[in-house]
Amino acid sequence: MNTLHLLDAVVLITDSLPDKLRKGSLGTIVEVFPNDEYLVEFADTNGIPYAMPVVNVSQLMKVYQEPVTA
């Protein structure tokens, strides 16, 4: 698995019911903690945050916006 970094775009790969987030929710890593945990900001299309949970790496997948260059 690729390491996640500050400001990476990520999606949830599982529901997070305590935070009312669903699988596929798009967020941005805003803080990196020990033990593979990340503070992730989830915002609406207007940029207004609606959730900011601490999420384990096992619940996240990095989003890529550009192809791999040779």
Phi and psi restraints in degrees (range 20) as a CNS / XPLOR table:
assign (resid 1 and name C) (resid 2 and name N)
       (resid 2 and name CA) (resid 2 and name C) 1.0 -74.2 20.0 2
assign (resid 2 and name N) (resid 2 and name CA)
       (resid 2 and name C) (resid 3 and name N) 1.0 143.8 20.0 2
assign (resid 2 and name C) (resid 3 and name N)
       (resid 3 and name CA) (resid 3 and name C) 1.0 -70.4 20.0 2
assign (resid 3 and name N) (resid 3 and name CA)
       (resid 3 and name C) (resid 4 and name N) 1.0 140.4 20.0 2
assign (resid 3 and name C) (resid 4 and name N)
       (resid 4 and name CA) (resid 4 and name C) 1.0 -92.6 20.0 2
assign (resid 4 and name N) (resid 4 and name CA)
       (resid 4 and name C) (resid 5 and name N) 1.0 146.4 20.0 2
assign (resid 4 and name C) (resid 5 and name N)
       (resid 5 and name CA) (resid 5 and name C) 1.0 -129.8 20.0 2
assign (resid 5 and name N) (resid 5 and name CA)
       (resid 5 and name C) (resid 6 and name N) 1.0 164.8 20.0 2
assign (resid 5 and name C) (resid 6 and name N)
       (resid 6 and name CA) (resid 6 and name C) 1.0 -52.4 20.0 2
assign (resid 6 and name N) (resid 6 and name CA)
       (resid 6 and name C) (resid 7 and name N) 1.0 133.5 20.0 2
assign (resid 6 and name C) (resid 7 and name N)
       (resid 7 and name CA) (resid 7 and name C) 1.0 73.8 20.0 2
assign (resid 7 and name N) (resid 7 and name CA)
       (resid 7 and name C) (resid 8 and name N) 1.0 7.4 20.0 2
assign (resid 7 and name C) (resid 8 and name N)
       (resid 8 and name CA) (resid 8 and name C) 1.0 -67.0 20.0 2
assign (resid 8 and name N) (resid 8 and name CA)
       (resid 8 and name C) (resid 9 and name N) 1.0 143.0 20.0 2
assign (resid 8 and name C) (resid 9 and name N)
       (resid 9 and name CA) (resid 9 and name C) 1.0 -83.4 20.0 2
assign (resid 9 and name N) (resid 9 and name CA)
       (resid 9 and name C) (resid 10 and name N) 1.0 134.9 20.0 2
assign (resid 9 and name C) (resid 10 and name N)
       (resid 10 and name CA) (resid 10 and name C) 1.0 -138.1 20.0 2
assign (resid 10 and name N) (resid 10 and name CA)
       (resid 10 and name C) (resid 11 and name N) 1.0 159.2 20.0 2
assign (resid 10 and name C) (resid 11 and name N)
       (resid 11 and name CA) (resid 11 and name C) 1.0 -124.6 20.0 2
assign (resid 11 and name N) (resid 11 and name CA)
       (resid 11 and name C) (resid 12 and name N) 1.0 149.5 20.0 2
assign (resid 11 and name C) (resid 12 and name N)
       (resid 12 and name CA) (resid 12 and name C) 1.0 -74.2 20.0 2
assign (resid 12 and name N) (resid 12 and name CA)
       (resid 12 and name C) (resid 13 and name N) 1.0 136.8 20.0 2
assign (resid 12 and name C) (resid 13 and name N)
       (resid 13 and name CA) (resid 13 and name C) 1.0 -104.4 20.0 2
assign (resid 13 and name N) (resid 13 and name CA)
       (resid 13 and name C) (resid 14 and name N) 1.0 1.5 20.0 2
assign (resid 13 and name C) (resid 14 and name N)
       (resid 14 and name CA) (resid 14 and name C) 1.0 -140.6 20.0 2
assign (resid 14 and name N) (resid 14 and name CA)
       (resid 14 and name C) (resid 15 and name N) 1.0 156.9 20.0 2
assign (resid 14 and name C) (resid 15 and name N)
       (resid 15 and name CA) (resid 15 and name C) 1.0 -67.2 20.0 2
assign (resid 15 and name N) (resid 15 and name CA)
       (resid 15 and name C) (resid 16 and name N) 1.0 149.1 20.0 2
assign (resid 15 and name C) (resid 16 and name N)
       (resid 16 and name CA) (resid 16 and name C) 1.0 -125.8 20.0 2
assign (resid 16 and name N) (resid 16 and name CA)
       (resid 16 and name C) (resid 17 and name N) 1.0 80.7 20.0 2
assign (resid 16 and name C) (resid 17 and name N)
       (resid 17 and name CA) (resid 17 and name C) 1.0 -61.6 20.0 2
assign (resid 17 and name N) (resid 17 and name CA)
       (resid 17 and name C) (resid 18 and name N) 1.0 -36.9 20.0 2
assign (resid 17 and name C) (resid 18 and name N)
       (resid 18 and name CA) (resid 18 and name C) 1.0 -59.9 20.0 2
assign (resid 18 and name N) (resid 18 and name CA)
       (resid 18 and name C) (resid 19 and name N) 1.0 -29.3 20.0 2
assign (resid 18 and name C) (resid 19 and name N)
       (resid 19 and name CA) (resid 19 and name C) 1.0 -98.0 20.0 2
assign (resid 19 and name N) (resid 19 and name CA)
       (resid 19 and name C) (resid 20 and name N) 1.0 1.5 20.0 2
assign (resid 19 and name C) (resid 20 and name N)
       (resid 20 and name CA) (resid 20 and name C) 1.0 59.7 20.0 2
assign (resid 20 and name N) (resid 20 and name CA)
       (resid 20 and name C) (resid 21 and name N) 1.0 35.1 20.0 2
assign (resid 20 and name C) (resid 21 and name N)
       (resid 21 and name CA) (resid 21 and name C) 1.0 -106.8 20.0 2
assign (resid 21 and name N) (resid 21 and name CA)
       (resid 21 and name C) (resid 22 and name N) 1.0 145.1 20.0 2
assign (resid 21 and name C) (resid 22 and name N)
       (resid 22 and name CA) (resid 22 and name C) 1.0 -109.3 20.0 2
assign (resid 22 and name N) (resid 22 and name CA)
       (resid 22 and name C) (resid 23 and name N) 1.0 157.3 20.0 2
assign (resid 22 and name C) (resid 23 and name N)
       (resid 23 and name CA) (resid 23 and name C) 1.0 -51.9 20.0 2
assign (resid 23 and name N) (resid 23 and name CA)
       (resid 23 and name C) (resid 24 and name N) 1.0 132.7 20.0 2
assign (resid 23 and name C) (resid 24 and name N)
       (resid 24 and name CA) (resid 24 and name C) 1.0 97.2 20.0 2
assign (resid 24 and name N) (resid 24 and name CA)
       (resid 24 and name C) (resid 25 and name N) 1.0 -6.6 20.0 2
assign (resid 24 and name C) (resid 25 and name N)
       (resid 25 and name CA) (resid 25 and name C) 1.0 -64.5 20.0 2
assign (resid 25 and name N) (resid 25 and name CA)
       (resid 25 and name C) (resid 26 and name N) 1.0 133.1 20.0 2
assign (resid 25 and name C) (resid 26 and name N)
       (resid 26 and name CA) (resid 26 and name C) 1.0 -95.5 20.0 2
assign (resid 26 and name N) (resid 26 and name CA)
       (resid 26 and name C) (resid 27 and name N) 1.0 131.9 20.0 2
assign (resid 26 and name C) (resid 27 and name N)
       (resid 27 and name CA) (resid 27 and name C) 1.0 -143.2 20.0 2
assign (resid 27 and name N) (resid 27 and name CA)
       (resid 27 and name C) (resid 28 and name N) 1.0 178.8 20.0 2
assign (resid 27 and name C) (resid 28 and name N)
       (resid 28 and name CA) (resid 28 and name C) 1.0 -128.5 20.0 2
assign (resid 28 and name N) (resid 28 and name CA)
       (resid 28 and name C) (resid 29 and name N) 1.0 133.3 20.0 2
assign (resid 28 and name C) (resid 29 and name N)
       (resid 29 and name CA) (resid 29 and name C) 1.0 -71.9 20.0 2
assign (resid 29 and name N) (resid 29 and name CA)
       (resid 29 and name C) (resid 30 and name N) 1.0 123.2 20.0 2
assign (resid 29 and name C) (resid 30 and name N)
       (resid 30 and name CA) (resid 30 and name C) 1.0 -114.8 20.0 2
assign (resid 30 and name N) (resid 30 and name CA)
       (resid 30 and name C) (resid 31 and name N) 1.0 -7.6 20.0 2
assign (resid 30 and name C) (resid 31 and name N)
       (resid 31 and name CA) (resid 31 and name C) 1.0 -158.9 20.0 2
assign (resid 31 and name N) (resid 31 and name CA)
       (resid 31 and name C) (resid 32 and name N) 1.0 142.5 20.0 2
assign (resid 31 and name C) (resid 32 and name N)
       (resid 32 and name CA) (resid 32 and name C) 1.0 -112.6 20.0 2
assign (resid 32 and name N) (resid 32 and name CA)
       (resid 32 and name C) (resid 33 and name N) 1.0 128.7 20.0 2
assign (resid 32 and name C) (resid 33 and name N)
       (resid 33 and name CA) (resid 33 and name C) 1.0 -115.4 20.0 2
assign (resid 33 and name N) (resid 33 and name CA)
       (resid 33 and name C) (resid 34 and name N) 1.0 164.4 20.0 2
assign (resid 33 and name C) (resid 34 and name N)
       (resid 34 and name CA) (resid 34 and name C) 1.0 -63.9 20.0 2
assign (resid 34 and name N) (resid 34 and name CA)
       (resid 34 and name C) (resid 35 and name N) 1.0 168.6 20.0 2
assign (resid 34 and name C) (resid 35 and name N)
       (resid 35 and name CA) (resid 35 and name C) 1.0 63.0 20.0 2
assign (resid 35 and name N) (resid 35 and name CA)
       (resid 35 and name C) (resid 36 and name N) 1.0 33.6 20.0 2
assign (resid 35 and name C) (resid 36 and name N)
       (resid 36 and name CA) (resid 36 and name C) 1.0 58.8 20.0 2
assign (resid 36 and name N) (resid 36 and name CA)
       (resid 36 and name C) (resid 37 and name N) 1.0 39.8 20.0 2
assign (resid 36 and name C) (resid 37 and name N)
       (resid 37 and name CA) (resid 37 and name C) 1.0 -117.3 20.0 2
assign (resid 37 and name N) (resid 37 and name CA)
       (resid 37 and name C) (resid 38 and name N) 1.0 147.7 20.0 2
assign (resid 37 and name C) (resid 38 and name N)
       (resid 38 and name CA) (resid 38 and name C) 1.0 -137.8 20.0 2
assign (resid 38 and name N) (resid 38 and name CA)
       (resid 38 and name C) (resid 39 and name N) 1.0 140.9 20.0 2
assign (resid 38 and name C) (resid 39 and name N)
       (resid 39 and name CA) (resid 39 and name C) 1.0 -86.6 20.0 2
assign (resid 39 and name N) (resid 39 and name CA)
       (resid 39 and name C) (resid 40 and name N) 1.0 119.9 20.0 2
assign (resid 39 and name C) (resid 40 and name N)
       (resid 40 and name CA) (resid 40 and name C) 1.0 -117.9 20.0 2
assign (resid 40 and name N) (resid 40 and name CA)
       (resid 40 and name C) (resid 41 and name N) 1.0 128.6 20.0 2
assign (resid 40 and name C) (resid 41 and name N)
       (resid 41 and name CA) (resid 41 and name C) 1.0 -95.7 20.0 2
assign (resid 41 and name N) (resid 41 and name CA)
       (resid 41 and name C) (resid 42 and name N) 1.0 126.9 20.0 2
assign (resid 41 and name C) (resid 42 and name N)
       (resid 42 and name CA) (resid 42 and name C) 1.0 -109.9 20.0 2
assign (resid 42 and name N) (resid 42 and name CA)
       (resid 42 and name C) (resid 43 and name N) 1.0 127.4 20.0 2
assign (resid 42 and name C) (resid 43 and name N)
       (resid 43 and name CA) (resid 43 and name C) 1.0 -130.9 20.0 2
assign (resid 43 and name N) (resid 43 and name CA)
       (resid 43 and name C) (resid 44 and name N) 1.0 156.2 20.0 2
assign (resid 43 and name C) (resid 44 and name N)
       (resid 44 and name CA) (resid 44 and name C) 1.0 -80.6 20.0 2
assign (resid 44 and name N) (resid 44 and name CA)
       (resid 44 and name C) (resid 45 and name N) 1.0 -176.8 20.0 2
assign (resid 44 and name C) (resid 45 and name N)
       (resid 45 and name CA) (resid 45 and name C) 1.0 -68.8 20.0 2
assign (resid 45 and name N) (resid 45 and name CA)
       (resid 45 and name C) (resid 46 and name N) 1.0 -11.8 20.0 2
assign (resid 45 and name C) (resid 46 and name N)
       (resid 46 and name CA) (resid 46 and name C) 1.0 -94.0 20.0 2
assign (resid 46 and name N) (resid 46 and name CA)
       (resid 46 and name C) (resid 47 and name N) 1.0 1.5 20.0 2
assign (resid 46 and name C) (resid 47 and name N)
       (resid 47 and name CA) (resid 47 and name C) 1.0 84.4 20.0 2
assign (resid 47 and name N) (resid 47 and name CA)
       (resid 47 and name C) (resid 48 and name N) 1.0 10.0 20.0 2
assign (resid 47 and name C) (resid 48 and name N)
       (resid 48 and name CA) (resid 48 and name C) 1.0 -89.7 20.0 2
assign (resid 48 and name N) (resid 48 and name CA)
       (resid 48 and name C) (resid 49 and name N) 1.0 118.1 20.0 2
assign (resid 48 and name C) (resid 49 and name N)
       (resid 49 and name CA) (resid 49 and name C) 1.0 -63.3 20.0 2
assign (resid 49 and name N) (resid 49 and name CA)
       (resid 49 and name C) (resid 50 and name N) 1.0 139.2 20.0 2
assign (resid 49 and name C) (resid 50 and name N)
       (resid 50 and name CA) (resid 50 and name C) 1.0 -122.9 20.0 2
assign (resid 50 and name N) (resid 50 and name CA)
       (resid 50 and name C) (resid 51 and name N) 1.0 -8.5 20.0 2
assign (resid 50 and name C) (resid 51 and name N)
       (resid 51 and name CA) (resid 51 and name C) 1.0 -160.3 20.0 2
assign (resid 51 and name N) (resid 51 and name CA)
       (resid 51 and name C) (resid 52 and name N) 1.0 147.0 20.0 2
assign (resid 51 and name C) (resid 52 and name N)
       (resid 52 and name CA) (resid 52 and name C) 1.0 -146.1 20.0 2
assign (resid 52 and name N) (resid 52 and name CA)
       (resid 52 and name C) (resid 53 and name N) 1.0 67.7 20.0 2
assign (resid 52 and name C) (resid 53 and name N)
       (resid 53 and name CA) (resid 53 and name C) 1.0 -85.2 20.0 2
assign (resid 53 and name N) (resid 53 and name CA)
       (resid 53 and name C) (resid 54 and name N) 1.0 161.6 20.0 2
assign (resid 53 and name C) (resid 54 and name N)
       (resid 54 and name CA) (resid 54 and name C) 1.0 -87.3 20.0 2
assign (resid 54 and name N) (resid 54 and name CA)
       (resid 54 and name C) (resid 55 and name N) 1.0 125.6 20.0 2
assign (resid 54 and name C) (resid 55 and name N)
       (resid 55 and name CA) (resid 55 and name C) 1.0 -125.0 20.0 2
assign (resid 55 and name N) (resid 55 and name CA)
       (resid 55 and name C) (resid 56 and name N) 1.0 139.0 20.0 2
assign (resid 55 and name C) (resid 56 and name N)
       (resid 56 and name CA) (resid 56 and name C) 1.0 -78.3 20.0 2
assign (resid 56 and name N) (resid 56 and name CA)
       (resid 56 and name C) (resid 57 and name N) 1.0 148.2 20.0 2
assign (resid 56 and name C) (resid 57 and name N)
       (resid 57 and name CA) (resid 57 and name C) 1.0 -56.3 20.0 2
assign (resid 57 and name N) (resid 57 and name CA)
       (resid 57 and name C) (resid 58 and name N) 1.0 -28.3 20.0 2
assign (resid 57 and name C) (resid 58 and name N)
       (resid 58 and name CA) (resid 58 and name C) 1.0 -67.5 20.0 2
assign (resid 58 and name N) (resid 58 and name CA)
       (resid 58 and name C) (resid 59 and name N) 1.0 -13.0 20.0 2
assign (resid 58 and name C) (resid 59 and name N)
       (resid 59 and name CA) (resid 59 and name C) 1.0 -102.1 20.0 2
assign (resid 59 and name N) (resid 59 and name CA)
       (resid 59 and name C) (resid 60 and name N) 1.0 3.3 20.0 2
assign (resid 59 and name C) (resid 60 and name N)
       (resid 60 and name CA) (resid 60 and name C) 1.0 -122.5 20.0 2
assign (resid 60 and name N) (resid 60 and name CA)
       (resid 60 and name C) (resid 61 and name N) 1.0 151.1 20.0 2
assign (resid 60 and name C) (resid 61 and name N)
       (resid 61 and name CA) (resid 61 and name C) 1.0 -133.1 20.0 2
assign (resid 61 and name N) (resid 61 and name CA)
       (resid 61 and name C) (resid 62 and name N) 1.0 131.9 20.0 2
assign (resid 61 and name C) (resid 62 and name N)
       (resid 62 and name CA) (resid 62 and name C) 1.0 -70.5 20.0 2
assign (resid 62 and name N) (resid 62 and name CA)
       (resid 62 and name C) (resid 63 and name N) 1.0 143.0 20.0 2
assign (resid 62 and name C) (resid 63 and name N)
       (resid 63 and name CA) (resid 63 and name C) 1.0 -104.4 20.0 2
assign (resid 63 and name N) (resid 63 and name CA)
       (resid 63 and name C) (resid 64 and name N) 1.0 132.1 20.0 2
assign (resid 63 and name C) (resid 64 and name N)
       (resid 64 and name CA) (resid 64 and name C) 1.0 -109.6 20.0 2
assign (resid 64 and name N) (resid 64 and name CA)
       (resid 64 and name C) (resid 65 and name N) 1.0 136.1 20.0 2
assign (resid 64 and name C) (resid 65 and name N)
       (resid 65 and name CA) (resid 65 and name C) 1.0 -109.2 20.0 2
assign (resid 65 and name N) (resid 65 and name CA)
       (resid 65 and name C) (resid 66 and name N) 1.0 -6.6 20.0 2
assign (resid 65 and name C) (resid 66 and name N)
       (resid 66 and name CA) (resid 66 and name C) 1.0 -133.7 20.0 2
assign (resid 66 and name N) (resid 66 and name CA)
       (resid 66 and name C) (resid 67 and name N) 1.0 149.4 20.0 2
assign (resid 66 and name C) (resid 67 and name N)
       (resid 67 and name CA) (resid 67 and name C) 1.0 -71.7 20.0 2
assign (resid 67 and name N) (resid 67 and name CA)
       (resid 67 and name C) (resid 68 and name N) 1.0 161.7 20.0 2
assign (resid 67 and name C) (resid 68 and name N)
       (resid 68 and name CA) (resid 68 and name C) 1.0 -69.3 20.0 2
assign (resid 68 and name N) (resid 68 and name CA)
       (resid 68 and name C) (resid 69 and name N) 1.0 134.2 20.0 2
assign (resid 68 and name C) (resid 69 and name N)
       (resid 69 and name CA) (resid 69 and name C) 1.0 -98.3 20.0 2
assign (resid 69 and name N) (resid 69 and name CA)
       (resid 69 and name C) (resid 70 and name N) 1.0 144.7 20.0 2
